[in-house]
Each structure stands twice: as structure tokens, then as C-alpha cells.
Amino acid sequence: LLSIILAPIAAVMIQMAVSRSREAQADASGAHLLGDATPLANALIKIDAASKRTPPLAVNPAVSHLFLQSPFRAQGVAKLFMSHPPLEERLAQLRELGARV
């Protein structure tokens, strides 16, 4: 009975972790293609600023992975269910890549 309850939750957490990992890989690939991580970091900052100015839509969580940036803000345990890494984390990874690209 316990596994029937916990298995779907674990599956979603794994799926979201894979999604966040792929987002990080996509950022790294973009930085390598550009030869510089700065333009990608600047684009993410602009997208974040625009999303904060735009009123939130009634977004179904099932399609949140289709957005360039997650339309949801998560805190604490809810971060485990995010489809995208937080902007700060993506920018930190790009800064780290910038030194190596």
C-alpha cells in the first residue's frame, strides 16, 4: 500500500530532476556553441525580467516544461518538483562555464 502511494511521487521527482538536468545540459551546449556563456546569461536575465512584468497566465503544471523559464516560483520541498532549475542556479552554472569556454 505504501509503495502504491509513494511510487508516483518518486516517479515525478525523478522526471523533474531529469528535466532540470537537461536544461543545464542545454545551457552548456548553448554556451559552447556561442563560444561565450555571457550572451546566454544575459538572455536568461531578460526573459526573467519580462516574465516578472507579464501577468501570470493560468498555466497548467503539466506544460511547464515547455516554457523557457519555469512559470512557477517554488520554495523548500516544492523545488524538487520544478521542471527548470532556478534562474540563480542557471546563471551560476553559466558563470562557471564562462571561465572554461
ABEGO torsion letter per residue (X at the ends): XAAAAAAAAAAAAAAAAAAAAAAAAAAAAAAAAAGBAAAAAAAAAAAAAAAAABBBBBBBAAAAAABABBABBBBEAAAAABABBBAAAAAAAAAAAAAAX
